[in-house]
Amino acid sequence: IVVTEPRIRANIREEVTNVRAVSREDRELYEEAVASETDGREVWDVDEVDSTSSSRLQARATTIANEYAEAPEYLEVETTLDVGAMDTFPSVGDRYPVELPAYGVDDELRVIEADRTIGTAGDLVDVLLSNRKHTLAGR
């Protein structure tokens, strides 16, 4: 199924300690959550949300904080898959097991981009996979 050897495109350690979800409609409305305890410097991630609901803001802050706590290292892996050899077409959100022992990667990663090409090499899809869903670095 895998046509090209998976390669790491990004591996970034993010030391986020706190998350603030801020309403886009009313900047005075926000909720916060702790990603990791610290005795030193705090590092904040501010996320803008299309809501004025306190419970939605809190849920978003908590979701993001949990994601940072579970995966402080943001990882992106790219590879090419042969769609002809697969039962289903890879879609954004699908999860695939990825093993790269040389880099200590052995995890299920989520498709965040899928680009299909049909040509002389066959029916191929270039996929970009990540270990995160809500906190995609630089996106």
N, CA, C and O atoms as CSV, one atom per row, in Angstrom:
chain,resi,resn,atom,element,x,y,z
A,1,ILE,N,N,0.832,-1.192,0.000
A,1,ILE,CA,C,0.000,0.000,0.000
A,1,ILE,C,C,0.876,1.255,0.000
A,1,ILE,O,O,0.583,2.213,-0.716
A,2,VAL,N,N,1.954,1.256,0.803
A,2,VAL,CA,C,2.844,2.417,0.883
A,2,VAL,C,C,3.809,2.385,-0.299
A,2,VAL,O,O,4.530,1.406,-0.493
A,3,VAL,N,N,3.819,3.457,-1.085
A,3,VAL,CA,C,4.661,3.542,-2.275
A,3,VAL,C,C,6.013,4.165,-1.934
A,3,VAL,O,O,7.051,3.695,-2.402
A,4,THR,N,N,6.004,5.217,-1.123
A,4,THR,CA,C,7.261,5.860,-0.721
A,4,THR,C,C,7.467,5.685,0.772
A,4,THR,O,O,6.510,5.627,1.543
A,5,GLU,N,N,8.711,5.602,1.161
A,5,GLU,CA,C,9.046,5.487,2.586
A,5,GLU,C,C,8.511,6.714,3.323
A,5,GLU,O,O,8.771,7.843,2.908
A,6,PRO,N,N,7.767,6.504,4.413
A,6,PRO,CA,C,7.284,7.674,5.169
A,6,PRO,C,C,8.452,8.533,5.638
A,6,PRO,O,O,9.488,8.027,6.068
A,7,ARG,N,N,8.256,9.854,5.543
A,7,ARG,CA,C,9.326,10.747,5.987
A,7,ARG,C,C,8.735,11.812,6.901
A,7,ARG,O,O,7.627,12.305,6.688
A,8,ILE,N,N,9.507,12.148,7.916
A,8,ILE,CA,C,9.065,13.167,8.870
A,8,ILE,C,C,9.213,14.536,8.233
A,8,ILE,O,O,10.294,14.913,7.782
A,9,ARG,N,N,8.113,15.272,8.201
A,9,ARG,CA,C,8.113,16.635,7.649
A,9,ARG,C,C,8.251,17.669,8.761
A,9,ARG,O,O,8.860,18.720,8.564
A,10,ALA,N,N,7.687,17.374,9.926
A,10,ALA,CA,C,7.794,18.290,11.073
A,10,ALA,C,C,7.802,17.479,12.362
A,10,ALA,O,O,7.042,16.523,12.513
A,11,ASN,N,N,8.661,17.870,13.275
A,11,ASN,CA,C,8.720,17.274,14.604
A,11,ASN,C,C,9.086,18.400,15.556
A,11,ASN,O,O,10.261,18.726,15.730
A,12,ILE,N,N,8.070,18.989,16.169
A,12,ILE,CA,C,8.251,20.213,16.958
A,12,ILE,C,C,7.765,19.974,18.382
A,12,ILE,O,O,6.630,19.546,18.587
A,13,ARG,N,N,8.603,20.243,19.347
A,13,ARG,CA,C,8.178,20.142,20.747
A,13,ARG,C,C,7.600,21.488,21.149
A,13,ARG,O,O,8.274,22.514,21.069
A,14,GLU,N,N,6.336,21.476,21.587
A,14,GLU,CA,C,5.660,22.701,21.998
A,14,GLU,C,C,5.411,22.641,23.498
A,14,GLU,O,O,4.718,21.750,23.990
A,15,GLU,N,N,5.976,23.585,24.206
A,15,GLU,CA,C,5.915,23.609,25.671
A,15,GLU,C,C,4.749,24.460,26.167
A,15,GLU,O,O,4.927,25.298,27.051
A,16,VAL,N,N,3.569,24.254,25.612
A,16,VAL,CA,C,2.398,25.026,26.006
A,16,VAL,C,C,1.941,24.573,27.394
A,16,VAL,O,O,1.766,23.380,27.645
A,17,THR,N,N,1.752,25.544,28.289
A,17,THR,CA,C,1.305,25.221,29.646
A,17,THR,C,C,-0.156,25.596,29.871
A,17,THR,O,O,-0.834,24.982,30.696
A,18,ASN,N,N,-0.645,26.597,29.144
A,18,ASN,CA,C,-2.007,27.087,29.340
A,18,ASN,C,C,-2.657,27.402,27.997
A,18,ASN,O,O,-1.987,27.767,27.031
A,19,VAL,N,N,-3.982,27.252,27.963
A,19,VAL,CA,C,-4.744,27.543,26.747
A,19,VAL,C,C,-5.867,28.504,27.105
A,19,VAL,O,O,-6.535,28.346,28.127
A,20,ARG,N,N,-6.068,29.503,26.250
A,20,ARG,CA,C,-7.185,30.438,26.402
A,20,ARG,C,C,-8.017,30.391,25.127
A,20,ARG,O,O,-7.499,30.638,24.038
A,21,ALA,N,N,-9.306,30.076,25.257
A,21,ALA,CA,C,-10.245,30.104,24.133
A,21,ALA,C,C,-11.008,31.419,24.228
A,21,ALA,O,O,-11.717,31.665,25.204
A,22,VAL,N,N,-10.856,32.263,23.206
A,22,VAL,CA,C,-11.424,33.613,23.206
A,22,VAL,C,C,-12.528,33.691,22.156
A,22,VAL,O,O,-12.377,33.178,21.048
A,23,SER,N,N,-13.630,34.331,22.510
A,23,SER,CA,C,-14.724,34.530,21.568
A,23,SER,C,C,-14.317,35.545,20.515
A,23,SER,O,O,-13.801,36.613,20.845
A,24,ARG,N,N,-14.546,35.218,19.242
A,24,ARG,CA,C,-14.260,36.176,18.163
A,24,ARG,C,C,-15.232,37.345,18.195
A,24,ARG,O,O,-14.878,38.466,17.829
A,25,GLU,N,N,-16.472,37.078,18.639
A,25,GLU,CA,C,-17.501,38.125,18.631
A,25,GLU,C,C,-17.344,39.114,19.789
A,25,GLU,O,O,-17.676,40.293,19.664
A,26,ASP,N,N,-16.834,38.613,20.915
A,26,ASP,CA,C,-16.668,39.457,22.097
A,26,ASP,C,C,-15.357,39.075,22.775
A,26,ASP,O,O,-15.309,38.113,23.542
A,27,ARG,N,N,-14.300,39.824,22.495
A,27,ARG,CA,C,-12.951,39.502,22.990
A,27,ARG,C,C,-12.851,39.499,24.515
A,27,ARG,O,O,-11.876,38.998,25.075
A,28,GLU,N,N,-13.863,40.060,25.184
A,28,GLU,CA,C,-13.869,40.053,26.653
A,28,GLU,C,C,-14.262,38.675,27.208
A,28,GLU,O,O,-14.007,38.374,28.374
A,29,LEU,N,N,-14.885,37.842,26.363
A,29,LEU,CA,C,-15.313,36.510,26.786
A,29,LEU,C,C,-14.223,35.486,26.476
A,29,LEU,O,O,-13.789,35.356,25.331
A,30,TYR,N,N,-13.791,34.771,27.495
A,30,TYR,CA,C,-12.808,33.715,27.281
A,30,TYR,C,C,-12.856,32.727,28.436
A,30,TYR,O,O,-13.355,33.035,29.518
A,31,GLU,N,N,-12.326,31.535,28.185
A,31,GLU,CA,C,-12.166,30.501,29.199
A,31,GLU,C,C,-10.762,29.935,29.055
A,31,GLU,O,O,-10.165,29.987,27.980
A,32,GLU,N,N,-10.243,29.395,30.149
A,32,GLU,CA,C,-8.873,28.903,30.151
A,32,GLU,C,C,-8.799,27.470,30.667
A,32,GLU,O,O,-9.685,26.996,31.379
A,33,ALA,N,N,-7.716,26.798,30.286
A,33,ALA,CA,C,-7.447,25.443,30.767
A,33,ALA,C,C,-5.934,25.264,30.879
A,33,ALA,O,O,-5.167,25.911,30.166
A,34,VAL,N,N,-5.523,24.392,31.770
A,34,VAL,CA,C,-4.106,24.124,31.999
A,34,VAL,C,C,-3.701,22.869,31.236
A,34,VAL,O,O,-4.330,21.819,31.369
A,35,ALA,N,N,-2.644,22.986,30.436
A,35,ALA,CA,C,-2.119,21.840,29.687
A,35,ALA,C,C,-1.079,21.086,30.514
A,35,ALA,O,O,-1.024,19.857,30.486
A,36,SER,N,N,-0.256,21.837,31.251
A,36,SER,CA,C,0.743,21.220,32.119
A,36,SER,C,C,1.111,22.191,33.228
A,36,SER,O,O,1.196,23.400,33.014
A,37,GLU,N,N,1.323,21.649,34.397
A,37,GLU,CA,C,1.707,22.468,35.548
A,37,GLU,C,C,3.147,22.927,35.383
A,37,GLU,O,O,3.978,22.212,34.824
A,38,THR,N,N,3.432,24.123,35.873
A,38,THR,CA,C,4.795,24.643,35.797
A,38,THR,C,C,5.066,25.537,37.001
A,38,THR,O,O,4.175,26.216,37.512
A,39,ASP,N,N,6.313,25.518,37.433
A,39,ASP,CA,C,6.748,26.438,38.480
A,39,ASP,C,C,7.483,27.616,37.850
A,39,ASP,O,O,7.826,28.585,38.528
A,40,GLY,N,N,7.713,27.520,36.575
A,40,GLY,CA,C,8.481,28.545,35.882
A,40,GLY,C,C,7.624,29.357,34.934
A,40,GLY,O,O,6.515,29.776,35.268
A,41,ARG,N,N,8.150,29.566,33.767
A,41,ARG,CA,C,7.531,30.389,32.743
A,41,ARG,C,C,6.290,29.716,32.165
A,41,ARG,O,O,6.313,28.527,31.846
A,42,GLU,N,N,5.215,30.476,32.031
A,42,GLU,CA,C,4.000,29.983,31.403
A,42,GLU,C,C,4.045,30.279,29.902
A,42,GLU,O,O,4.485,31.348,29.480
A,43,VAL,N,N,3.588,29.323,29.114
A,43,VAL,CA,C,3.486,29.494,27.667
A,43,VAL,C,C,2.026,29.288,27.298
A,43,VAL,O,O,1.446,28.236,27.565
A,44,TRP,N,N,1.436,30.317,26.677
A,44,TRP,CA,C,0.013,30.312,26.369
A,44,TRP,C,C,-0.230,30.066,24.887
A,44,TRP,O,O,0.524,30.528,24.030
A,45,ASP,N,N,-1.296,29.328,24.605
A,45,ASP,CA,C,-1.834,29.217,23.251
A,45,ASP,C,C,-3.212,29.867,23.309
A,45,ASP,O,O,-4.044,29.493,24.135
A,46,VAL,N,N,-3.449,30.831,22.439
A,46,VAL,CA,C,-4.743,31.513,22.391
A,46,VAL,C,C,-5.463,31.067,21.130
A,46,VAL,O,O,-4.934,31.176,20.023
A,47,ASP,N,N,-6.674,30.565,21.314
A,47,ASP,CA,C,-7.469,30.055,20.203
A,47,ASP,C,C,-8.749,30.879,20.090
A,47,ASP,O,O,-9.472,31.049,21.072
A,48,GLU,N,N,-9.024,31.385,18.899
A,48,GLU,CA,C,-10.245,32.160,18.684
A,48,GLU,C,C,-11.380,31.215,18.299
A,48,GLU,O,O,-11.205,30.320,17.473
A,49,VAL,N,N,-12.545,31.429,18.911
A,49,VAL,CA,C,-13.687,30.536,18.730
A,49,VAL,C,C,-14.896,31.345,18.280
A,49,VAL,O,O,-15.130,32.446,18.777
A,50,ASP,N,N,-15.662,30.800,17.340
A,50,ASP,CA,C,-16.887,31.450,16.861
A,50,ASP,C,C,-18.050,31.125,17.791
A,50,ASP,O,O,-18.993,30.440,17.396
A,51,SER,N,N,-17.983,31.613,19.020
A,51,SER,CA,C,-19.040,31.359,19.992
A,51,SER,C,C,-18.941,32.372,21.125
A,51,SER,O,O,-17.865,32.894,21.418
A,52,THR,N,N,-20.078,32.641,21.756
A,52,THR,CA,C,-20.099,33.460,22.973
A,52,THR,C,C,-20.551,32.619,24.161
A,52,THR,O,O,-20.761,33.146,25.254
A,53,SER,N,N,-20.699,31.322,23.952
A,53,SER,CA,C,-21.126,30.410,25.013
A,53,SER,C,C,-19.938,30.042,25.893
A,53,SER,O,O,-18.926,29.536,25.408
A,54,SER,N,N,-20.070,30.300,27.174
A,54,SER,CA,C,-19.003,29.992,28.119
A,54,SER,C,C,-18.676,28.499,28.113
A,54,SER,O,O,-17.508,28.119,28.189
A,55,SER,N,N,-19.694,27.663,28.022
A,55,SER,CA,C,-19.448,26.214,28.046
A,55,SER,C,C,-18.712,25.760,26.774
A,55,SER,O,O,-17.869,24.865,26.841
A,56,ARG,N,N,-19.020,26.361,25.630
A,56,ARG,CA,C,-18.309,26.011,24.398
A,56,ARG,C,C,-16.867,26.489,24.451
A,56,ARG,O,O,-15.963,25.776,24.017
A,57,LEU,N,N,-16.643,27.681,24.977
A,57,LEU,CA,C,-15.281,28.192,25.113
A,57,LEU,C,C,-14.472,27.301,26.052
A,57,LEU,O,O,-13.317,26.981,25.771
A,58,GLN,N,N,-15.087,26.899,27.175
A,58,GLN,CA,C,-14.397,26.035,28.130
A,58,GLN,C,C,-14.096,24.674,27.512
A,58,GLN,O,O,-13.010,24.127,27.703
A,59,ALA,N,N,-15.061,24.129,26.771
A,59,ALA,CA,C,-14.850,22.827,26.126
A,59,ALA,C,C,-13.693,22.903,25.131
A,59,ALA,O,O,-12.869,21.992,25.063
A,60,ARG,N,N,-13.635,23.979,24.368
A,60,ARG,CA,C,-12.557,24.145,23.384
A,60,ARG,C,C,-11.199,24.283,24.079
A,60,ARG,O,O,-10.226,23.649,23.672
A,61,ALA,N,N,-11.134,25.108,25.123
A,61,ALA,CA,C,-9.878,25.278,25.861
A,61,ALA,C,C,-9.417,23.950,26.461
A,61,ALA,O,O,-8.231,23.621,26.408
A,62,THR,N,N,-10.339,23.197,27.024
A,62,THR,CA,C,-10.006,21.909,27.642
A,62,THR,C,C,-9.539,20.905,26.594
A,62,THR,O,O,-8.569,20.179,26.816
A,63,THR,N,N,-10.225,20.860,25.452
A,63,THR,CA,C,-9.847,19.942,24.371
A,63,THR,C,C,-8.426,20.220,23.895
A,63,THR,O,O,-7.629,19.298,23.727
A,64,ILE,N,N,-8.117,21.485,23.681
A,64,ILE,CA,C,-6.783,21.862,23.199
A,64,ILE,C,C,-5.726,21.585,24.262
A,64,ILE,O,O,-4.654,21.067,23.949
A,65,ALA,N,N,-6.016,21.922,25.508
A,65,ALA,CA,C,-5.061,21.668,26.600
A,65,ALA,C,C,-4.777,20.176,26.719
A,65,ALA,O,O,-3.629,19.774,26.908
A,66,ASN,N,N,-5.822,19.355,26.609
A,66,ASN,CA,C,-5.630,17.903,26.682
A,66,ASN,C,C,-4.760,17.395,25.538
A,66,ASN,O,O,-3.930,16.507,25.731
A,67,GLU,N,N,-4.950,17.960,24.344
A,67,GLU,CA,C,-4.157,17.528,23.200
A,67,GLU,C,C,-2.680,17.876,23.405
A,67,GLU,O,O,-1.810,17.061,23.097
A,68,TYR,N,N,-2.389,19.062,23.914
A,68,TYR,CA,C,-0.995,19.427,24.219
A,68,TYR,C,C,-0.424,18.508,25.299
A,68,TYR,O,O,0.732,18.093,25.210
A,69,ALA,N,N,-1.224,18.191,26.315
A,69,ALA,CA,C,-0.751,17.341,27.409
A,69,ALA,C,C,-0.443,15.926,26.915
A,69,ALA,O,O,0.537,15.315,27.340
A,70,GLU,N,N,-1.287,15.408,26.013
A,70,GLU,CA,C,-1.105,14.045,25.511
A,70,GLU,C,C,-0.002,13.946,24.469
A,70,GLU,O,O,0.639,12.902,24.360
A,71,ALA,N,N,0.236,15.001,23.703
A,71,ALA,CA,C,1.238,14.962,22.634
A,71,ALA,C,C,1.993,16.286,22.577
A,71,ALA,O,O,1.725,17.109,21.702
A,72,PRO,N,N,2.943,16.507,23.508
A,72,PRO,CA,C,3.690,17.770,23.485
A,72,PRO,C,C,4.555,17.933,22.236
A,72,PRO,O,O,4.925,19.051,21.878
A,73,GLU,N,N,4.881,16.813,21.568
A,73,GLU,CA,C,5.639,16.904,20.322
A,73,GLU,C,C,4.670,16.806,19.156
A,73,GLU,O,O,3.977,15.802,18.990
A,74,TYR,N,N,4.630,17.867,18.343
A,74,TYR,CA,C,3.800,17.879,17.145
A,74,TYR,C,C,4.556,17.155,16.046
A,74,TYR,O,O,5.724,17.451,15.790
A,75,LEU,N,N,3.895,16.206,15.395
A,75,LEU,CA,C,4.542,15.385,14.393
A,75,LEU,C,C,3.741,15.394,13.095
A,75,LEU,O,O,2.517,15.257,13.109
A,76,GLU,N,N,4.441,15.557,11.974
A,76,GLU,CA,C,3.846,15.409,10.648
A,76,GLU,C,C,4.696,14.418,9.861
A,76,GLU,O,O,5.924,14.511,9.848
A,77,VAL,N,N,4.030,13.471,9.206
A,77,VAL,CA,C,4.706,12.478,8.380
A,77,VAL,C,C,4.029,12.485,7.017
A,77,VAL,O,O,2.802,12.509,6.920
A,78,GLU,N,N,4.852,12.462,5.955
A,78,GLU,CA,C,4.277,12.415,4.614
A,78,GLU,C,C,4.710,11.137,3.916
A,78,GLU,O,O,5.819,10.644,4.122
A,79,THR,N,N,3.812,10.609,3.084
A,79,THR,CA,C,4.092,9.413,2.309
A,79,THR,C,C,3.121,9.353,1.136
A,79,THR,O,O,2.188,10.151,1.043
A,80,THR,N,N,3.355,8.400,0.247
A,80,THR,CA,C,2.459,8.177,-0.887
A,80,THR,C,C,1.872,6.783,-0.766
A,80,THR,O,O,2.588,5.814,-0.516
A,81,LEU,N,N,0.556,6.692,-0.948
A,81,LEU,CA,C,-0.145,5.421,-0.858
A,81,LEU,C,C,-0.698,5.023,-2.220
A,81,LEU,O,O,-1.083,5.883,-3.013
A,82,ASP,N,N,-0.737,3.718,-2.491
A,82,ASP,CA,C,-1.322,3.182,-3.721
A,82,ASP,C,C,-2.795,2.903,-3.453
A,82,ASP,O,O,-3.138,1.928,-2.784
A,83,VAL,N,N,-3.657,3.759,-3.974
A,83,VAL,CA,C,-5.098,3.646,-3.733
A,83,VAL,C,C,-5.647,2.363,-4.354
A,83,VAL,O,O,-6.593,1.778,-3.827
A,84,GLY,N,N,-5.063,1.923,-5.469
A,84,GLY,CA,C,-5.533,0.704,-6.125
A,84,GLY,C,C,-5.410,-0.526,-5.246
A,84,GLY,O,O,-6.158,-1.487,-5.432
A,85,ALA,N,N,-4.493,-0.525,-4.300
A,85,ALA,CA,C,-4.280,-1.667,-3.411
A,85,ALA,C,C,-5.052,-1.539,-2.098
A,85,ALA,O,O,-4.899,-2.371,-1.204
A,86,MET,N,N,-5.883,-0.499,-1.981
A,86,MET,CA,C,-6.605,-0.251,-0.730
A,86,MET,C,C,-8.098,-0.485,-0.912
A,86,MET,O,O,-8.628,-0.374,-2.018
A,87,ASP,N,N,-8.768,-0.812,0.191
A,87,ASP,CA,C,-10.220,-1.007,0.162
A,87,ASP,C,C,-10.971,0.316,0.080
A,87,ASP,O,O,-12.024,0.400,-0.552
A,88,THR,N,N,-10.426,1.350,0.723
A,88,THR,CA,C,-11.085,2.659,0.737
A,88,THR,C,C,-10.072,3.750,0.429
A,88,THR,O,O,-8.872,3.590,0.650
A,89,PHE,N,N,-10.577,4.854,-0.082
A,89,PHE,CA,C,-9.736,6.010,-0.376
A,89,PHE,C,C,-9.432,6.742,0.925
A,89,PHE,O,O,-10.351,7.011,1.699
A,90,PRO,N,N,-8.155,7.077,1.194
A,90,PRO,CA,C,-7.825,7.806,2.423
A,90,PRO,C,C,-8.441,9.207,2.405
A,90,PRO,O,O,-8.292,9.945,1.431
A,91,SER,N,N,-9.125,9.560,3.478
A,91,SER,CA,C,-9.766,10.861,3.605
A,91,SER,C,C,-9.228,11.584,4.830
A,91,SER,O,O,-8.718,10.961,5.762
A,92,VAL,N,N,-9.351,12.908,4.815
A,92,VAL,CA,C,-8.945,13.709,5.970
A,92,VAL,C,C,-9.693,13.192,7.203
A,92,VAL,O,O,-10.914,13.030,7.182
A,93,GLY,N,N,-8.946,12.939,8.265
A,93,GLY,CA,C,-9.524,12.426,9.504
A,93,GLY,C,C,-9.287,10.941,9.710
A,93,GLY,O,O,-9.325,10.466,10.845
A,94,ASP,N,N,-9.041,10.190,8.629
A,94,ASP,CA,C,-8.753,8.761,8.769
A,94,ASP,C,C,-7.450,8.577,9.528
A,94,ASP,O,O,-6.568,9.434,9.481
A,95,ARG,N,N,-7.333,7.454,10.228
A,95,ARG,CA,C,-6.133,7.165,11.014
A,95,ARG,C,C,-5.431,5.936,10.447
A,95,ARG,O,O,-6.074,4.965,10.047
A,96,TYR,N,N,-4.087,5.996,10.418
A,96,TYR,CA,C,-3.266,4.894,9.919
A,96,TYR,C,C,-2.100,4.663,10.875
A,96,TYR,O,O,-1.541,5.612,11.424
A,97,PRO,N,N,-1.732,3.386,11.072
A,97,PRO,CA,C,-0.559,3.102,11.912
A,97,PRO,C,C,0.723,3.491,11.170
A,97,PRO,O,O,0.877,3.196,9.985
A,98,VAL,N,N,1.628,4.148,11.873
A,98,VAL,CA,C,2.906,4.562,11.292
A,98,VAL,C,C,4.014,4.111,12.234
A,98,VAL,O,O,3.986,4.400,13.431
A,99,GLU,N,N,4.996,3.394,11.672
A,99,GLU,CA,C,6.154,2.955,12.443
A,99,GLU,C,C,7.420,3.467,11.769
A,99,GLU,O,O,7.711,3.130,10.622
A,100,LEU,N,N,8.154,4.277,12.493
A,100,LEU,CA,C,9.465,4.755,12.056
A,100,LEU,C,C,10.421,4.562,13.235
A,100,LEU,O,O,10.722,5.517,13.952
A,101,PRO,N,N,10.895,3.334,13.436
A,101,PRO,CA,C,11.715,3.028,14.622
A,101,PRO,C,C,12.937,3.925,14.799
A,101,PRO,O,O,13.317,4.235,15.928
A,102,ALA,N,N,13.550,4.340,13.702
A,102,ALA,CA,C,14.742,5.191,13.795
A,102,ALA,C,C,14.440,6.527,14.456
A,102,ALA,O,O,15.339,7.176,14.991
A,103,TYR,N,N,13.167,6.940,14.419
A,103,TYR,CA,C,12.757,8.222,15.007
A,103,TYR,C,C,11.869,8.045,16.244
A,103,TYR,O,O,11.363,9.026,16.790
A,104,GLY,N,N,11.683,6.804,16.683
A,104,GLY,CA,C,10.858,6.540,17.863
A,104,GLY,C,C,9.378,6.750,17.613
A,104,GLY,O,O,8.627,7.034,18.547
A,105,VAL,N,N,8.942,6.615,16.359
A,105,VAL,CA,C,7.527,6.805,16.022
A,105,VAL,C,C,6.863,5.445,15.867
A,105,VAL,O,O,7.280,4.638,15.037
A,106,ASP,N,N,5.848,5.196,16.650
A,106,ASP,CA,C,5.022,3.994,16.553
A,106,ASP,C,C,3.655,4.394,17.083
A,106,ASP,O,O,3.345,4.208,18.259
A,107,ASP,N,N,2.841,4.949,16.184
A,107,ASP,CA,C,1.587,5.555,16.621
A,107,ASP,C,C,0.581,5.541,15.480
A,107,ASP,O,O,0.948,5.343,14.322
A,108,GLU,N,N,-0.679,5.750,15.806
A,108,GLU,CA,C,-1.701,5.968,14.791
A,108,GLU,C,C,-1.755,7.459,14.517
A,108,GLU,O,O,-1.957,8.261,15.429
A,109,LEU,N,N,-1.572,7.831,13.237
A,109,LEU,CA,C,-1.590,9.237,12.863
A,109,LEU,C,C,-2.811,9.513,11.995
A,109,LEU,O,O,-3.302,8.634,11.287
A,110,ARG,N,N,-3.286,10.745,12.065
A,110,ARG,CA,C,-4.498,11.173,11.358
A,110,ARG,C,C,-4.126,11.874,10.055
A,110,ARG,O,O,-3.185,12.667,10.012
A,111,VAL,N,N,-4.884,11.570,8.978
A,111,VAL,CA,C,-4.694,12.240,7.696
A,111,VAL,C,C,-5.169,13.683,7.835
A,111,VAL,O,O,-6.313,13.934,8.213
A,112,ILE,N,N,-4.268,14.646,7.521
A,112,ILE,CA,C,-4.665,16.059,7.555
A,112,ILE,C,C,-4.683,16.664,6.154
A,112,ILE,O,O,-5.246,17.738,5.945
A,113,GLU,N,N,-4.064,15.972,5.192
A,113,GLU,CA,C,-4.119,16.374,3.780
A,113,GLU,C,C,-4.053,15.115,2.938
A,113,GLU,O,O,-3.334,14.176,3.279
A,114,ALA,N,N,-4.797,15.086,1.840
A,114,ALA,CA,C,-4.756,13.968,0.892
A,114,ALA,C,C,-4.864,14.537,-0.516
A,114,ALA,O,O,-5.809,15.259,-0.833
A,115,ASP,N,N,-3.885,14.204,-1.360
A,115,ASP,CA,C,-3.818,14.741,-2.717
A,115,ASP,C,C,-3.708,13.570,-3.695
A,115,ASP,O,O,-2.683,12.890,-3.732
A,116,ARG,N,N,-4.755,13.332,-4.484
A,116,ARG,CA,C,-4.813,12.178,-5.377
A,116,ARG,C,C,-4.241,12.509,-6.755
A,116,ARG,O,O,-4.479,13.587,-7.301
A,117,THR,N,N,-3.468,11.542,-7.313
A,117,THR,CA,C,-2.912,11.667,-8.651
A,117,THR,C,C,-3.128,10.347,-9.387
A,117,THR,O,O,-2.758,9.285,-8.888
A,118,ILE,N,N,-3.725,10.416,-10.568
A,118,ILE,CA,C,-3.882,9.226,-11.403
A,118,ILE,C,C,-3.010,9.440,-12.627
A,118,ILE,O,O,-3.194,10.400,-13.376
A,119,GLY,N,N,-2.050,8.528,-12.825
A,119,GLY,CA,C,-1.122,8.678,-13.943
A,119,GLY,C,C,-0.484,7.364,-14.296
A,119,GLY,O,O,-1.010,6.299,-13.975
A,120,THR,N,N,0.664,7.437,-14.967
A,120,THR,CA,C,1.348,6.225,-15.411
A,120,THR,C,C,1.832,5.368,-14.241
A,120,THR,O,O,1.987,4.155,-14.386
A,121,ALA,N,N,2.068,5.983,-13.094
A,121,ALA,CA,C,2.508,5.241,-11.911
A,121,ALA,C,C,1.340,4.579,-11.190
A,121,ALA,O,O,1.549,3.793,-10.266
A,122,GLY,N,N,0.109,4.889,-11.605
A,122,GLY,CA,C,-1.071,4.289,-10.992
A,122,GLY,C,C,-1.950,5.317,-10.317
A,122,GLY,O,O,-1.837,6.518,-10.565
A,123,ASP,N,N,-2.824,4.828,-9.461
A,123,ASP,CA,C,-3.757,5.663,-8.699
A,123,ASP,C,C,-3.137,5.885,-7.327
A,123,ASP,O,O,-3.220,5.025,-6.449
A,124,LEU,N,N,-2.519,7.040,-7.155
A,124,LEU,CA,C,-1.748,7.320,-5.938
A,124,LEU,C,C,-2.342,8.488,-5.166
A,124,LEU,O,O,-3.010,9.354,-5.732
A,125,VAL,N,N,-2.086,8.492,-3.866
A,125,VAL,CA,C,-2.498,9.631,-3.042
A,125,VAL,C,C,-1.339,9.992,-2.116
A,125,VAL,O,O,-0.833,9.154,-1.369
A,126,ASP,N,N,-0.935,11.257,-2.185
A,126,ASP,CA,C,0.070,11.783,-1.260
A,126,ASP,C,C,-0.675,12.198,-0.002
A,126,ASP,O,O,-1.611,12.994,-0.065
A,127,VAL,N,N,-0.260,11.658,1.147
A,127,VAL,CA,C,-0.936,11.990,2.398
A,127,VAL,C,C,0.035,12.649,3.358
A,127,VAL,O,O,1.225,12.339,3.390
A,128,LEU,N,N,-0.510,13.562,4.135
A,128,LEU,CA,C,0.204,14.183,5.237
A,128,LEU,C,C,-0.546,13.769,6.486
A,128,LEU,O,O,-1.747,14.009,6.612
A,129,LEU,N,N,0.172,13.143,7.413
A,129,LEU,CA,C,-0.433,12.618,8.632
A,129,LEU,C,C,0.103,13.364,9.848
A,129,LEU,O,O,1.227,13.866,9.831
A,130,SER,N,N,-0.701,13.435,10.895
A,130,SER,CA,C,-0.285,14.131,12.114
A,130,SER,C,C,-0.801,13.397,13.343
A,130,SER,O,O,-1.768,12.640,13.276
A,131,ASN,N,N,-0.134,13.637,14.468
A,131,ASN,CA,C,-0.569,13.055,15.734
A,131,ASN,C,C,-1.577,13.942,16.459
A,131,ASN,O,O,-2.036,13.595,17.547
A,132,ARG,N,N,-1.921,15.076,15.871
A,132,ARG,CA,C,-2.882,15.980,16.502
A,132,ARG,C,C,-4.038,16.287,15.572
A,132,ARG,O,O,-3.945,16.131,14.354
A,133,LYS,N,N,-5.139,16.731,16.181
A,133,LYS,CA,C,-6.323,17.095,15.406
A,133,LYS,C,C,-6.638,18.578,15.522
A,133,LYS,O,O,-6.977,19.215,14.525
A,134,HIS,N,N,-6.531,19.141,16.731
A,134,HIS,CA,C,-6.968,20.512,16.991
A,134,HIS,C,C,-5.839,21.530,17.003
A,134,HIS,O,O,-6.090,22.726,16.850
A,135,THR,N,N,-4.620,21.091,17.179
A,135,THR,CA,C,-3.505,22.028,17.346
A,135,THR,C,C,-2.447,21.780,16.280
A,135,THR,O,O,-1.287,21.516,16.596
A,136,LEU,N,N,-2.850,21.866,15.025
A,136,LEU,CA,C,-1.915,21.651,13.925
A,136,LEU,C,C,-1.001,22.851,13.799
A,136,LEU,O,O,-1.457,23.958,13.513
A,137,ALA,N,N,0.278,22.639,14.010
A,137,ALA,CA,C,1.257,23.730,14.013
A,137,ALA,C,C,1.260,24.464,12.674
A,137,ALA,O,O,1.347,23.836,11.619
A,138,GLY,N,N,1.167,25.774,12.716
A,138,GLY,CA,C,1.279,26.593,11.537
A,138,GLY,C,C,0.102,26.490,10.569
A,138,GLY,O,O,0.222,26.900,9.415
A,139,ARG,N,N,-1.027,25.954,11.016
A,139,ARG,CA,C,-2.194,25.798,10.131
A,139,ARG,C,C,-3.337,26.618,10.641
A,139,ARG,O,O,-4.410,26.623,10.038
